[in-house]
Amino acid sequence: MSKLDSKSPTLKRISDIIWEVSPSFKEGMLVPARIYGTEKIIKTIDKEVFDQITNVATLRGIKKYAFALPDCHSGYGFPIGGVAAFDVDEGGVISPGGTGFDINCGMRLILTDITKEEIKPKIKELIDALFKAVPSGVGSSGALNLTKNEFKELAVDGAEWAVKKEGGDTKDLKATEMYGVADWADVTKISEKAISRGIKQIGTLGSGNHYLEIQYITESNIFDKKIAKKWGIFDGQVAIMFHCGSRGAGHQIATDYLLKFLDVMERKYAIKLRDKELASAPFYSEEGQDYYKAMGCGVNISFANRQIIFNSVRHVFSSIFKKDADKLGIRQLFDIAHNRPSLEEYEIDGLRRKLLVHRKGATASYYKGRKEIPVQFRKDGSPVIIGGSMETGSYLLIGKEGAKETFCSTAHGSGRTMSRTAAKKAFSGEDIIKSMLSNGIYEKSASMAGIAEEAGLAYKDIDEVALSVETANISSRVAKLLPIGGIKG
């Protein structure tokens, strides 16, 4: 991948962290494109991101800017790490390429009262048990034998279905973005193929960069002591983080509607695009509404999937420590997604506007007081989870006022600097596993090729990404979480 040149005259430096491309750069651009990152980050971004984000700036109804955040890398249609907001009352569009194929893919962070010293003797036993309890890898299927009707109920009720039917804690719902349900979902809008692809995958991680990790926190990696204390974070604490989404069902929903949009967008809505991967339709069109309701089912499938995985985590820890999960202090801090368009209100030119904010590989970062924040966090700002590579650690942050500029959006991870194919050629999965073990990290995977794809050196510097969003006052660091063991697809 060729990289951006920070000295290119096309990139105008707005601040230490913001770079802008003028609408005059490309025919059809309606707004400038903005790329966020330190100069060090800019040099890691592939040029395809530049082409993709300036294409996004041509979409109907876009407001203010098309954004590429510090973890950005090339994706399907939108770059991953891409954000754009569309005025739905002015013909603004909805686009599967701006949602992502893994609809509502996201992160869940679980805290415990267990310390690193207490868990070290049990880490291998725990990871081996989690590897069995939470299936991972391409095409992996779970232990739930759902009927078609049960799956349809799940697609409407989300995480609440999982709590009612499979156990869990209603407190989890209060610590989940949107309380774990997209209430606009309509199961009649998804295909039989989407149902058949998803029905056996609830409670599974999948493959690629999806993972489940046991982590720990040290005093030196707590950056906001006031918020950390309020959220129950302490020195030496063990946490569990996992990253997954709607799996095959979400992928099929995206595929189905991409084809529908390609069929109607020019013929019916006179939408002409530079890139067919940005296939879109007006939000309030028949096709746009059908996709929005189908996408809501993908959101609910994802929330339910993560809830079931959390149940499995509770059972494994309880079994190995021979204590009830509550007595181990196992509780959810937050669950937040990074592949979903969201209807939100913002002030533009002095007027309140209803916008559909597409976040593709980007995380919501709501400043304090926003109604989107679950009640228990509203006075402070929303928790933000940025997942790193399996070798480097992850971050917990909090939404800040500067996120008004990015439609309350921030980074979602490290962001690749190397393609999966290139990573497999450059690294050995077996060597990475050995190296991680020598550094005190016990990792298990369904595939050594999958480990090679996810090598730490195939990603941007997670510390630089977190520093970039903090410098921009989009979100600020609360704590860094370091891996001690994990499972990967």
C-alpha positions as CSV (number, residue, x, y, z in Angstrom):
1,M,0.0,0.0,0.0
2,S,1.4,3.4,-0.9
3,K,1.0,6.0,1.9
4,L,-0.1,9.6,2.1
5,D,2.4,12.4,1.9
6,S,1.9,14.9,4.7
7,K,3.7,17.5,2.6
8,S,1.3,17.1,-0.4
9,P,-0.2,20.5,-1.4
10,T,-3.5,18.7,-1.7
11,L,-3.5,18.2,2.1
12,K,-4.0,21.5,3.9
13,R,-3.0,21.4,7.5
14,I,-5.7,22.9,9.6
15,S,-4.1,22.1,13.1
16,D,-1.7,19.7,14.7
17,I,-4.2,17.0,14.2
18,I,-6.5,18.0,11.3
19,W,-5.8,17.8,7.6
20,E,-8.3,19.0,4.9
21,V,-8.9,18.4,1.2
22,S,-10.8,21.1,-0.6
23,P,-14.0,20.3,-2.5
24,S,-12.3,21.8,-5.6
25,F,-10.0,18.7,-5.6
26,K,-12.6,16.4,-7.1
27,E,-15.6,17.0,-9.3
28,G,-18.8,16.4,-7.4
29,M,-17.4,17.0,-3.9
30,L,-20.1,18.8,-1.9
31,V,-18.0,19.3,1.3
32,P,-14.3,19.2,2.3
33,A,-12.8,15.9,3.4
34,R,-11.0,16.0,6.7
35,I,-8.4,13.5,7.9
36,Y,-7.5,13.4,11.6
37,G,-4.1,12.3,13.0
38,T,-0.7,13.4,14.0
39,E,1.9,13.7,11.3
40,K,3.2,10.3,12.3
41,I,-0.3,8.8,11.8
42,I,-0.8,10.5,8.4
43,K,2.3,8.8,7.1
44,T,0.8,5.4,7.9
45,I,-2.5,6.0,5.9
46,D,-2.8,4.3,2.5
47,K,-3.6,6.5,-0.5
48,E,-6.8,4.6,-1.2
49,V,-8.3,6.2,2.0
50,F,-7.7,9.6,0.4
51,D,-9.6,8.5,-2.7
52,Q,-12.5,6.9,-0.7
53,I,-13.1,9.7,1.7
54,T,-13.2,12.3,-1.1
55,N,-15.7,10.1,-2.9
56,V,-17.8,10.0,0.3
57,A,-17.8,13.8,0.1
58,T,-19.9,13.6,-3.1
59,L,-22.8,11.7,-1.5
60,R,-26.3,13.4,-1.6
61,G,-27.2,15.3,1.6
62,I,-23.8,15.2,3.3
63,K,-23.2,18.0,5.8
64,K,-20.0,19.9,6.9
65,Y,-17.3,17.3,6.1
66,A,-16.5,13.7,5.3
67,F,-14.2,12.5,8.0
68,A,-11.4,9.9,8.2
69,L,-10.3,9.3,11.8
70,P,-6.8,8.3,12.9
71,D,-7.3,4.6,12.6
72,C,-8.5,4.9,9.0
73,H,-7.6,2.4,6.3
74,S,-9.2,1.4,3.0
75,G,-12.5,-0.5,3.2
76,Y,-15.6,-1.2,1.0
77,G,-17.0,2.1,-0.2
78,F,-16.3,4.2,2.9
79,P,-12.8,3.8,4.4
80,I,-12.8,2.0,7.7
81,G,-12.6,4.8,10.2
82,G,-14.9,6.9,8.0
83,V,-17.7,9.2,9.2
84,A,-20.3,11.2,7.3
85,A,-23.6,12.8,8.3
86,F,-26.6,13.2,5.9
87,D,-29.6,15.5,6.3
88,V,-32.5,13.1,6.0
89,D,-35.0,16.0,5.4
90,E,-33.0,17.2,2.4
91,G,-32.8,13.9,0.6
92,G,-29.8,12.6,2.5
93,V,-28.9,9.0,1.8
94,I,-28.3,5.8,3.7
95,S,-25.5,3.5,2.4
96,P,-24.6,-0.1,3.3
97,G,-21.0,0.8,2.4
98,G,-21.1,3.4,5.1
99,T,-22.4,0.9,7.7
100,G,-20.1,-2.0,7.1
101,F,-20.9,-5.6,6.3
102,D,-20.5,-6.7,10.0
103,I,-23.5,-4.5,11.1
104,N,-23.1,-3.2,14.6
105,C,-19.8,-4.8,15.2
106,G,-18.5,-3.5,18.5
107,M,-16.7,-3.9,21.8
108,R,-17.8,-5.0,25.2
109,L,-15.7,-4.3,28.3
110,I,-16.2,-6.3,31.5
111,L,-14.7,-5.4,34.8
112,T,-13.9,-7.8,37.7
113,D,-12.6,-7.6,41.3
114,I,-9.9,-10.1,40.4
115,T,-6.3,-8.9,40.4
116,K,-3.5,-9.8,37.9
117,E,-1.7,-11.7,40.6
118,E,-4.8,-13.8,41.4
119,I,-5.4,-14.7,37.8
120,K,-1.9,-15.4,36.6
121,P,-1.8,-19.1,37.9
122,K,-5.2,-19.7,36.1
123,I,-4.7,-17.9,32.8
124,K,-4.0,-21.0,30.7
125,E,-6.9,-22.8,32.2
126,L,-9.2,-19.8,31.6
127,I,-8.1,-19.2,28.0
128,D,-8.4,-22.9,27.1
129,A,-11.9,-23.0,28.7
130,L,-13.0,-19.8,26.9
131,F,-11.7,-21.2,23.6
132,K,-14.1,-24.1,24.0
133,A,-17.0,-22.0,25.3
134,V,-16.9,-19.2,22.8
135,P,-16.5,-20.6,19.2
136,S,-14.2,-18.6,16.9
137,G,-13.0,-18.8,13.4
138,V,-14.5,-18.7,9.9
139,G,-18.0,-20.2,9.8
140,S,-17.9,-21.0,13.5
141,S,-21.3,-22.0,15.0
142,G,-22.5,-21.7,18.6
143,A,-24.2,-24.0,21.1
144,L,-27.6,-22.4,20.9
145,N,-30.1,-24.5,18.9
146,L,-32.5,-21.7,17.9
147,T,-35.7,-22.2,16.0
148,K,-36.4,-19.8,13.2
149,N,-39.0,-18.1,15.3
150,E,-36.6,-17.7,18.2
151,F,-34.0,-16.1,15.8
152,K,-36.6,-13.7,14.5
153,E,-37.6,-12.7,18.1
154,L,-33.9,-12.1,18.8
155,A,-33.6,-10.0,15.7
156,V,-36.3,-7.7,17.0
157,D,-35.5,-7.7,20.8
158,G,-31.7,-7.7,20.8
159,A,-29.8,-8.1,24.0
160,E,-33.0,-8.1,26.0
161,W,-34.0,-11.3,24.3
162,A,-30.7,-12.9,25.4
163,V,-31.1,-11.8,29.0
164,K,-34.7,-13.1,29.2
165,K,-34.1,-16.4,27.3
166,E,-30.6,-17.3,28.1
167,G,-29.8,-15.7,31.4
168,G,-27.7,-12.6,32.2
169,D,-28.3,-9.5,34.2
170,T,-30.7,-6.6,33.3
171,K,-27.9,-4.3,34.6
172,D,-26.0,-5.3,31.4
173,L,-28.7,-3.6,29.3
174,K,-28.3,-0.3,31.2
175,A,-24.6,-0.5,30.4
176,T,-25.2,-1.1,26.7
177,E,-25.4,1.6,24.0
178,M,-29.1,2.0,23.0
179,Y,-29.9,-0.3,26.0
180,G,-29.1,-3.2,23.6
181,V,-32.0,-2.8,21.1
182,A,-32.7,-1.1,17.8
183,D,-36.4,-0.5,18.3
184,W,-37.0,0.3,14.6
185,A,-36.0,-3.3,13.4
186,D,-38.5,-5.1,11.2
187,V,-37.7,-8.8,10.6
188,T,-39.9,-8.9,7.5
189,K,-37.2,-6.8,5.8
190,I,-34.4,-9.5,6.0
191,S,-34.1,-12.4,3.7
192,E,-34.3,-16.1,4.4
193,K,-30.7,-16.4,3.5
194,A,-29.7,-13.8,6.1
195,I,-31.7,-15.9,8.7
196,S,-30.1,-19.1,7.6
197,R,-26.6,-17.6,7.8
198,G,-27.1,-16.2,11.3
199,I,-29.2,-18.7,13.1
200,K,-26.3,-21.0,14.2
201,Q,-23.8,-18.2,14.9
202,I,-25.2,-16.6,18.1
203,G,-22.6,-16.7,20.9
204,T,-19.6,-16.8,18.5
205,L,-16.7,-14.5,17.8
206,G,-16.1,-15.1,14.1
207,S,-12.7,-14.5,12.4
208,G,-10.4,-11.7,11.3
209,N,-9.7,-9.1,14.0
210,H,-12.4,-10.4,16.3
211,Y,-11.2,-11.5,19.7
212,L,-11.8,-12.1,23.4
213,E,-9.1,-11.0,25.7
214,I,-8.2,-11.1,29.4
215,Q,-6.5,-7.8,30.3
216,Y,-5.1,-5.9,33.3
217,I,-4.7,-2.3,34.3
218,T,-1.7,-0.7,36.1
219,E,-1.6,2.5,38.0
220,S,0.7,4.1,35.4
221,N,-1.9,3.4,32.7
222,I,-4.8,5.1,34.5
223,F,-4.9,8.6,32.9
224,D,-8.2,10.0,34.4
225,K,-8.2,9.0,38.0
226,K,-11.5,10.7,38.9
227,I,-13.5,8.9,36.1
228,A,-11.6,5.7,36.6
229,K,-12.6,5.6,40.3
230,K,-16.2,6.5,39.4
231,W,-16.3,3.7,36.9
232,G,-14.8,1.1,39.3
233,I,-11.3,0.9,37.8
234,F,-8.3,0.2,40.0
235,D,-4.6,-0.7,39.9
236,G,-3.9,-4.3,39.2
237,Q,-7.5,-5.0,38.1
238,V,-8.4,-7.7,35.6
239,A,-10.8,-7.0,32.8
240,I,-12.3,-8.9,29.9
241,M,-12.8,-7.3,26.5
242,F,-14.3,-8.8,23.3
243,H,-14.9,-7.6,19.8
244,C,-17.5,-9.2,17.4
245,G,-20.7,-8.4,15.5
246,S,-23.6,-9.7,13.6
247,R,-21.6,-12.3,11.7
248,G,-23.1,-13.9,8.6
249,A,-26.6,-12.4,9.1
250,G,-25.2,-8.9,9.0
251,H,-23.1,-9.6,6.0
252,Q,-26.1,-11.0,4.1
253,I,-28.3,-8.0,5.0
254,A,-25.6,-5.7,3.6
255,T,-25.2,-7.8,0.4
256,D,-28.9,-8.0,-0.2
257,Y,-29.4,-4.2,0.0
258,L,-26.3,-3.3,-1.9
259,L,-27.8,-5.1,-4.8
260,K,-31.2,-3.5,-4.4
261,F,-29.6,0.0,-4.2
262,L,-27.5,-0.6,-7.3
263,D,-30.7,-1.5,-9.1
264,V,-32.7,1.6,-8.2
265,M,-30.3,4.4,-7.3
266,E,-29.7,5.9,-10.8
267,R,-32.9,4.7,-12.5
268,K,-35.3,5.8,-9.7
269,Y,-33.4,8.5,-7.8
270,A,-30.9,9.9,-10.3
271,I,-28.0,9.1,-8.0
272,K,-24.8,8.8,-9.9
273,L,-21.7,7.7,-8.1
274,R,-17.9,7.7,-8.7
275,D,-17.8,4.3,-6.8
276,K,-20.5,1.7,-6.9
277,E,-19.4,0.4,-3.5
278,L,-21.1,3.6,-2.2
279,A,-24.5,2.4,-3.4
280,S,-27.1,4.4,-1.6
281,A,-30.7,5.5,-1.6
282,P,-32.5,8.5,0.0
283,F,-33.2,7.6,3.7
284,Y,-36.9,8.3,3.3
285,S,-37.3,6.3,0.1
286,E,-39.0,2.9,0.2
287,E,-35.6,1.1,-0.3
288,G,-33.9,3.3,2.2
289,Q,-36.4,2.6,4.9
290,D,-36.4,-1.1,4.1
291,Y,-32.6,-1.2,4.5
292,Y,-32.8,0.9,7.7
293,K,-35.3,-1.6,9.3
294,A,-33.3,-4.6,8.1
295,M,-30.1,-3.0,9.4
296,G,-31.9,-2.7,12.8
297,C,-32.2,-6.5,12.8
298,G,-28.5,-6.7,12.2
299,V,-27.9,-4.4,15.2
300,N,-30.1,-6.6,17.4
301,I,-28.4,-9.8,16.3
302,S,-25.1,-8.2,17.2
303,F,-26.2,-7.0,20.6
304,A,-27.7,-10.5,21.4
305,N,-24.5,-12.2,20.2
306,R,-22.3,-10.2,22.6
307,Q,-24.8,-10.8,25.4
308,I,-24.6,-14.5,24.9
309,I,-20.8,-14.4,24.8
310,F,-20.8,-12.5,28.1
311,N,-23.0,-15.3,29.6
312,S,-20.4,-17.8,28.5
313,V,-17.6,-15.7,30.1
314,R,-19.5,-15.6,33.4
315,H,-19.9,-19.4,33.4
316,V,-16.2,-20.0,32.6
317,F,-14.9,-17.7,35.3
318,S,-17.4,-19.0,37.9
319,S,-16.4,-22.6,37.1
320,I,-12.7,-22.1,37.3
321,F,-12.7,-19.8,40.3
322,K,-15.4,-21.9,41.9
323,K,-17.3,-18.7,42.9
324,D,-20.4,-17.1,41.7
325,A,-19.7,-14.5,39.0
326,D,-21.2,-11.7,41.2
327,K,-18.8,-12.6,44.0
328,L,-15.9,-12.2,41.5
329,G,-17.2,-8.7,40.8
330,I,-17.8,-9.5,37.2
331,R,-19.9,-6.7,35.7
332,Q,-20.2,-4.9,32.4
333,L,-18.8,-1.4,32.1
334,F,-20.1,-0.7,28.6
335,D,-20.9,-2.2,25.2
336,I,-20.5,0.1,22.2
337,A,-20.6,-0.5,18.4
338,H,-18.6,1.0,15.6
339,N,-20.5,-0.1,12.4
340,R,-23.8,1.6,12.3
341,P,-25.7,4.7,11.0
342,S,-27.5,6.5,13.7
343,L,-30.2,9.2,13.6
344,E,-29.1,12.1,15.7
345,E,-29.8,15.8,16.0
346,Y,-27.1,18.5,15.6
347,E,-27.1,22.3,15.1
348,I,-26.0,23.4,11.7
349,D,-26.0,27.1,10.7
350,G,-28.1,27.9,13.7
351,L,-30.8,25.3,13.0
352,R,-31.4,21.9,14.6
353,R,-31.2,19.2,11.9
354,K,-32.0,15.5,11.9
355,L,-28.9,13.7,10.5
356,L,-28.1,10.1,9.8
357,V,-24.5,9.8,11.0
358,H,-22.7,6.9,9.3
359,R,-19.9,5.5,11.5
360,K,-18.0,2.8,9.6
361,G,-15.2,1.5,11.8
362,A,-15.8,4.6,14.0
363,T,-17.1,4.8,17.6
364,A,-19.7,7.2,19.0
365,S,-18.1,9.7,21.4
366,Y,-20.9,11.6,23.1
367,Y,-20.0,14.6,25.2
368,K,-21.8,14.9,28.6
369,G,-25.5,15.6,28.5
370,R,-26.2,14.0,25.1
371,K,-29.4,12.0,25.2
372,E,-27.8,9.1,23.4
373,I,-25.7,8.3,26.6
374,P,-27.2,5.8,29.0
375,V,-28.4,7.6,32.2
376,Q,-25.6,6.4,34.5
377,F,-22.9,8.0,32.3
378,R,-24.7,11.1,31.0
379,K,-23.3,13.5,33.5
380,D,-19.7,12.7,32.4
381,G,-19.7,11.6,28.8
382,S,-20.0,8.3,27.1
383,P,-17.4,5.5,27.6
384,V,-15.4,4.8,24.4
385,I,-13.6,1.6,23.7
386,I,-10.7,1.5,21.2
387,G,-9.5,-2.0,20.6
388,G,-5.8,-2.6,19.9
389,S,-4.0,-5.5,18.3
390,M,-3.5,-8.7,20.4
391,E,0.1,-7.7,21.2
392,T,-0.3,-4.1,22.2
393,G,-3.3,-3.4,24.4
394,S,-6.5,-1.4,24.2
395,Y,-8.0,1.9,25.5
396,L,-11.0,3.0,27.5
397,L,-11.7,6.7,26.8
398,I,-14.5,9.2,27.5
399,G,-16.4,11.5,25.1
400,K,-15.4,15.1,25.0
401,E,-16.8,18.4,23.8
402,G,-14.6,18.5,20.7
403,A,-16.5,15.6,19.3
404,K,-19.2,18.2,18.2
405,E,-16.9,18.7,15.3
406,T,-17.0,15.1,14.2
407,F,-20.7,14.4,14.8
408,C,-19.7,12.8,18.1
409,S,-17.4,10.3,16.5
410,T,-13.9,8.9,17.3
411,A,-11.6,6.1,16.4
412,H,-12.5,2.4,17.0
413,G,-9.1,0.7,17.0
414,S,-5.5,0.8,15.8
415,G,-6.2,0.6,12.1
416,R,-4.3,-1.5,9.7
417,T,-1.1,-0.4,7.9
418,M,-0.7,-3.6,6.0
419,S,-3.2,-5.8,4.1
420,R,-4.0,-9.3,5.5
421,T,-2.4,-10.9,2.5
422,A,0.8,-8.9,3.1
423,A,0.8,-9.7,6.8
424,K,0.5,-13.5,6.1
425,K,3.5,-13.3,3.9
426,A,5.5,-11.2,6.3
427,F,4.8,-13.0,9.6
428,S,4.5,-16.5,11.0
429,G,1.6,-17.2,13.3
430,E,3.6,-19.8,15.2
431,D,6.4,-17.3,15.8
432,I,4.0,-14.6,17.0
433,I,2.4,-17.1,19.5
434,K,5.9,-17.9,20.8
435,S,6.8,-14.3,21.1
436,M,3.6,-13.4,22.9
437,L,4.1,-16.2,25.3
438,S,7.6,-15.0,26.1
439,N,6.0,-11.6,26.9
440,G,3.5,-13.1,29.3
441,I,0.5,-13.3,26.9
442,Y,-1.1,-16.7,26.3
443,E,-3.0,-16.7,23.0
444,K,-5.1,-19.4,21.3
445,S,-6.5,-19.3,17.8
446,A,-8.5,-21.4,15.4
447,S,-5.9,-20.5,12.7
448,M,-2.2,-19.7,12.6
449,A,-2.8,-17.8,9.4
450,G,-5.4,-15.7,11.3
451,I,-2.7,-14.9,13.9
452,A,-0.3,-13.8,11.2
453,E,-2.9,-11.5,9.7
454,E,-3.4,-9.8,13.0
455,A,0.3,-9.3,13.9
456,G,0.9,-6.1,15.9
457,L,3.2,-4.8,13.3
458,A,0.3,-4.9,10.7
459,Y,-1.4,-2.1,12.7
460,K,-0.8,1.5,13.6
461,D,0.6,2.5,17.0
462,I,-2.5,2.3,19.3
463,D,-0.9,4.9,21.6
464,E,-0.5,7.4,18.8
465,V,-4.1,6.8,17.7
466,A,-5.4,7.4,21.3
467,L,-3.1,10.5,21.6
468,S,-4.5,11.8,18.3
469,V,-8.2,11.7,19.4
470,E,-7.2,13.2,22.8
471,T,-5.3,16.0,21.2
472,A,-8.3,16.8,19.0
473,N,-10.5,16.8,22.2
474,I,-12.8,14.2,20.6
475,S,-12.3,11.7,23.4
476,S,-9.8,11.5,26.2
477,R,-8.0,8.5,27.7
478,V,-9.3,7.0,31.0
479,A,-7.1,3.9,31.1
480,K,-5.0,1.5,28.9
481,L,-5.7,-2.2,29.2
482,L,-2.8,-4.6,28.6
483,P,-3.4,-8.2,27.4
484,I,-2.5,-11.3,29.4
485,G,-4.3,-13.9,27.4
486,G,-6.8,-14.1,24.6
487,I,-8.6,-16.1,21.9
488,K,-8.8,-15.2,18.3
489,G,-10.6,-16.5,15.2
